[in-house]
């Protein structure tokens, strides 16, 4: 539930003098944030609702995400509310388990961990966008050929790096449209950022995040830092849809961040780190969390504290 949003709590039954609900009533109307109503025929396309004098009694119970893991072979430790039809090579923490082999220690009845804030705040993203805009604006759609170095820079439209083109990031690049890397494209952090420094692309179509701001990485895209340790390119999408970032076909070595949308990883893709509202993995995809992410930094600002928080994710088939 979301604070400030109105919801209906509805009890439904057929009209019967012998089989019906009894719902307690507060005649003093002690609940000031809503109103009780009834309808003699709620199934109409436009039913009539009549106000009740008083408040119907109710209580709400809020809990975490009911995570589950099914049909998966895991080489390490696993946490999920429900485990079934799986093979665990390490320890297993769960509420319920069925038809799962566990090599390590079984820990039933473990309480889910409390979710933590995303490692990069909206304010930090806004700061990076301000830095990018100060570097000048390119009117999109922008599809460079050959080798190009960008950053800080704002692109007013889509960005497409394809057909063997190479992009070096020398600072934040803010794309106010969609981002596409495909067909043997290359993405690197420029050496000019300095040892251990990273750079990012931000796909953020402010005011149109339900449609724009998507990212596609496909068809043998090559991605690397600037040749020094702890240097990683990062792509951020503020898209709120089910395909905020799509990564497939051997794309690898990148940090992906989509705090409001879904990241889909498939077809042998490999990422160093992924943070998303929802994550979908399939077809031999791999996420390899590398050491050093906790202390990484960017040429135009700090990084974030990265890690898996047990109980805040669900792995499904």
C-alpha positions in Angstrom: 0.0 0.0 0.0 1.0 3.6 -0.6 0.6 6.4 1.9 -2.1 8.9 0.9 -3.8 6.5 -1.6 -7.4 5.5 -1.0 -8.3 1.8 -1.0 -11.5 -0.2 -0.8 -11.9 -3.1 1.7 -14.8 -5.1 0.2 -16.9 -8.0 1.5 -19.1 -9.7 -1.2 -21.8 -12.3 -1.0 -25.0 -13.2 -2.7 -28.2 -11.9 -1.1 -29.5 -14.4 1.4 -31.5 -14.3 4.6 -29.6 -17.3 6.0 -26.1 -17.1 4.6 -24.6 -13.6 5.1 -21.8 -11.6 6.7 -22.0 -9.8 10.0 -19.7 -6.8 10.1 -19.0 -4.9 13.3 -19.7 -1.1 13.3 -18.3 1.9 15.1 -21.3 4.2 15.5 -19.1 7.0 16.7 -17.3 7.2 13.2 -13.9 7.1 14.8 -12.1 6.6 11.5 -11.8 9.9 9.7 -10.0 8.8 6.6 -12.7 6.9 4.9 -16.5 6.1 4.6 -18.5 3.0 4.9 -21.0 2.2 2.1 -23.1 -0.7 0.9 -24.7 -1.8 -2.4 -27.6 -4.2 -2.8 -26.2 -5.2 -6.2 -22.5 -4.5 -6.4 -22.1 -6.5 -9.6 -23.7 -3.9 -11.9 -21.5 -2.0 -14.3 -22.3 1.2 -12.3 -23.6 0.1 -8.9 -25.3 2.4 -6.4 -23.5 2.7 -3.1 -25.4 3.9 -0.1 -23.6 5.5 2.9 -23.6 3.8 6.3 -23.9 5.9 9.4 -20.7 4.9 11.2 -17.5 3.1 10.4 -17.1 -0.6 9.6 -14.4 -2.1 11.8 -11.2 -3.3 10.2 -7.5 -4.0 10.9 -4.7 -4.2 8.4 -1.6 -6.4 8.6 1.4 -5.5 6.5 4.3 -7.8 5.8 7.2 -8.2 3.4 7.5 -9.8 -0.1 6.6 -13.5 -0.1 9.8 -14.6 -1.8 10.3 -18.1 -3.3 12.9 -20.2 -5.2 11.8 -23.0 -7.4 13.5 -25.3 -10.0 16.9 -23.7 -9.5 20.4 -25.1 -8.7 22.3 -22.7 -6.5 26.0 -23.2 -5.8 26.1 -21.0 -2.7 23.9 -19.9 0.2 20.2 -19.2 -0.4 17.4 -17.3 1.4 13.7 -17.4 0.5 10.4 -17.7 2.2 9.6 -20.9 0.3 12.1 -23.4 -1.3 10.9 -26.2 -3.5 12.2 -28.4 -6.3 15.7 -27.1 -5.9 19.3 -28.0 -5.1 21.3 -25.8 -2.7 25.1 -26.2 -2.6 25.5 -24.0 0.5 23.3 -23.1 3.5 19.5 -22.6 3.2 17.4 -20.2 5.2 13.6 -20.4 4.8 10.1 -20.5 6.2 9.0 -23.6 4.3 10.9 -26.2 2.2 9.8 -29.1 -0.1 11.8 -31.5 -2.3 15.1 -29.5 -2.0 18.5 -30.9 -1.2 20.7 -28.8 1.0 24.5 -29.5 1.3 25.0 -27.0 4.1 23.1 -26.0 7.2 19.3 -25.8 7.2 17.8 -22.8 9.0 14.0 -23.0 9.1 11.7 -20.2 10.4 14.2 -17.4 9.7 12.6 -13.9 9.9 13.0 -11.9 6.6 15.5 -9.1 6.7 14.2 -5.5 6.6 14.6 -3.9 3.1 17.2 -1.2 3.0 17.2 2.0 0.8 18.6 1.8 -2.7 22.4 2.5 -2.8 22.0 5.5 -5.1 19.4 8.2 -4.2 17.3 10.3 -6.5 19.2 13.3 -5.3 22.5 11.8 -6.4 21.1 11.0 -9.8 19.8 14.6 -10.1 23.3 15.9 -9.2 24.8 13.7 -12.0 22.2 15.0 -14.4 23.1 18.6 -13.5 26.7 17.9 -14.1 25.9 16.3 -17.5 23.8 19.2 -18.6 26.6 21.7 -17.7 28.7 19.9 -20.3 26.4 20.9 -23.2 23.5 19.5 -25.1 23.3 17.2 -28.1 20.0 17.1 -30.0 18.9 13.5 -30.5 18.4 11.0 -31.8 22.2 10.6 -31.6 23.8 7.7 -33.5 27.6 8.3 -33.8 29.8 6.1 -35.9 33.4 5.1 -35.3 34.8 6.1 -31.9 33.4 8.9 -29.8 34.1 10.3 -26.3 31.3 11.8 -24.3 30.8 13.3 -20.9 29.7 15.3 -19.2 26.9 15.7 -21.8 23.1 15.8 -22.1 21.4 14.1 -25.1 17.9 15.4 -25.8 16.5 12.3 -27.3 17.7 8.7 -28.0 21.3 7.4 -27.9 22.2 4.5 -30.2 25.7 2.9 -30.4 25.7 0.1 -32.9 27.4 -1.7 -35.8 30.9 -1.7 -34.2 30.8 1.9 -32.9 32.7 2.7 -29.7 31.7 5.0 -26.9 34.2 6.2 -24.2 32.6 7.7 -21.1 34.6 10.6 -19.6 31.8 11.8 -17.3 28.0 11.4 -16.8 25.9 11.3 -19.9 22.2 12.1 -19.4 20.0 10.6 -22.1 16.4 12.0 -22.2 15.2 9.1 -24.3 16.1 5.4 -24.9 19.6 3.9 -25.0 20.6 1.1 -27.4 24.0 -0.7 -27.6 23.9 -3.5 -30.1 25.6 -5.3 -33.0 29.2 -5.5 -31.7 29.2 -2.1 -30.1 31.8 -1.1 -27.5 31.3 0.8 -24.2 34.4 1.9 -22.1 35.2 4.3 -19.3 37.7 6.8 -20.7 41.3 6.6 -19.3 41.0 10.4 -18.6 38.7 9.7 -15.7 41.7 8.4 -13.7 42.7 5.2 -11.9 39.8 3.4 -10.3 37.2 5.9 -11.6 33.9 5.0 -13.1 31.4 6.8 -15.3 27.7 6.4 -16.1 24.9 6.8 -18.6 21.6 7.9 -17.1 18.4 7.2 -19.2 15.9 9.5 -17.6 13.0 11.0 -19.6 11.6 13.2 -16.8 7.8 13.3 -17.1 7.6 10.3 -19.4 9.3 7.5 -17.4 6.5 5.0 -18.1 7.4 4.9 -21.8 10.9 6.4 -22.3 14.3 5.8 -20.6 14.6 2.1 -21.5 18.0 0.5 -22.2 18.9 -2.3 -24.5 22.3 -4.1 -24.5 22.4 -6.9 -27.0 24.2 -8.8 -29.8 27.8 -9.1 -28.4 28.3 -5.7 -26.8 31.7 -5.3 -25.2 31.8 -3.4 -22.0 34.8 -2.5 -19.8 36.3 0.0 -17.4 39.4 2.1 -18.1 41.9 -0.6 -17.5 42.4 0.0 -13.8 40.8 -1.9 -10.9 37.4 -0.8 -9.6 36.6 1.0 -12.8 33.1 0.1 -14.1 30.7 1.7 -16.5 27.2 2.0 -15.0 23.9 2.4 -16.7 20.9 3.9 -14.8 17.3 3.7 -16.0 14.4 5.5 -14.3 11.9 3.8 -16.5 9.0 2.3 -14.5 8.0 -0.5 -16.9 8.7 -4.2 -17.2 11.6 -3.7 -19.6 13.6 -0.8 -18.1 16.9 -2.5 -19.0 17.3 -5.6 -21.2 20.7 -7.3 -21.3 21.3 -10.2 -23.6 23.6 -12.0 -26.0 27.0 -12.0 -24.2 26.9 -8.4 -23.0 28.9 -8.2 -19.8 31.1 -6.3 -17.2 28.7 -3.6 -16.2 26.7 -2.2 -13.3 23.0 -1.9 -14.0 20.6 0.2 -11.9 16.8 0.5 -12.3 15.2 1.5 -9.0 11.7 1.8 -10.5 11.6 -0.8 -13.2 12.5 -4.4 -14.3 15.9 -5.5 -15.5 15.8 -8.6 -17.7 19.1 -10.6 -18.1 19.2 -13.5 -20.6 21.1 -15.4 -23.3 24.5 -15.8 -21.5 24.7 -12.1 -20.4 27.0 -11.4 -17.4 26.9 -8.3 -15.2 29.1 -7.2 -12.3 26.2 -5.9 -10.3 22.5 -5.4 -10.7 20.1 -3.4 -8.6 16.4 -3.2 -9.7 12.9 -2.9 -8.5 12.4 -6.3 -10.2 15.0 -8.7 -11.7 14.3 -11.4 -14.2 17.1 -13.9 -15.1 16.9 -16.7 -17.6 18.9 -18.7 -20.2 22.3 -19.1 -18.6 22.6 -15.5 -17.4 25.1 -14.7 -14.7 25.5 -11.9 -12.1 29.0 -11.9 -10.6 29.3 -9.5 -7.7 32.9 -8.4 -7.7 35.0 -7.1 -4.8 35.6 -3.4 -4.6 32.1 -2.2 -5.4 31.7 -0.9 -1.9 34.5 1.6 -2.3 34.0 2.5 -6.0 33.8 6.2 -7.0 32.9 8.2 -10.0 34.7 11.1 -11.7 31.7 13.3 -10.8 30.6 12.0 -7.4 30.5 9.0 -5.0 29.4 5.5 -5.7 27.1 3.4 -3.5 27.1 0.6 -0.9 26.3 -2.5 -2.9 25.3 -5.9 -1.7 22.6 -8.6 -1.6 20.1 -8.1 1.2 18.6 -11.6 2.2 14.8 -11.7 2.1 14.4 -8.6 -0.2 14.3 -10.5 -3.5 12.4 -13.3 -5.1 13.9 -15.9 -7.5 11.2 -17.6 -9.7 11.1 -19.8 -12.8 
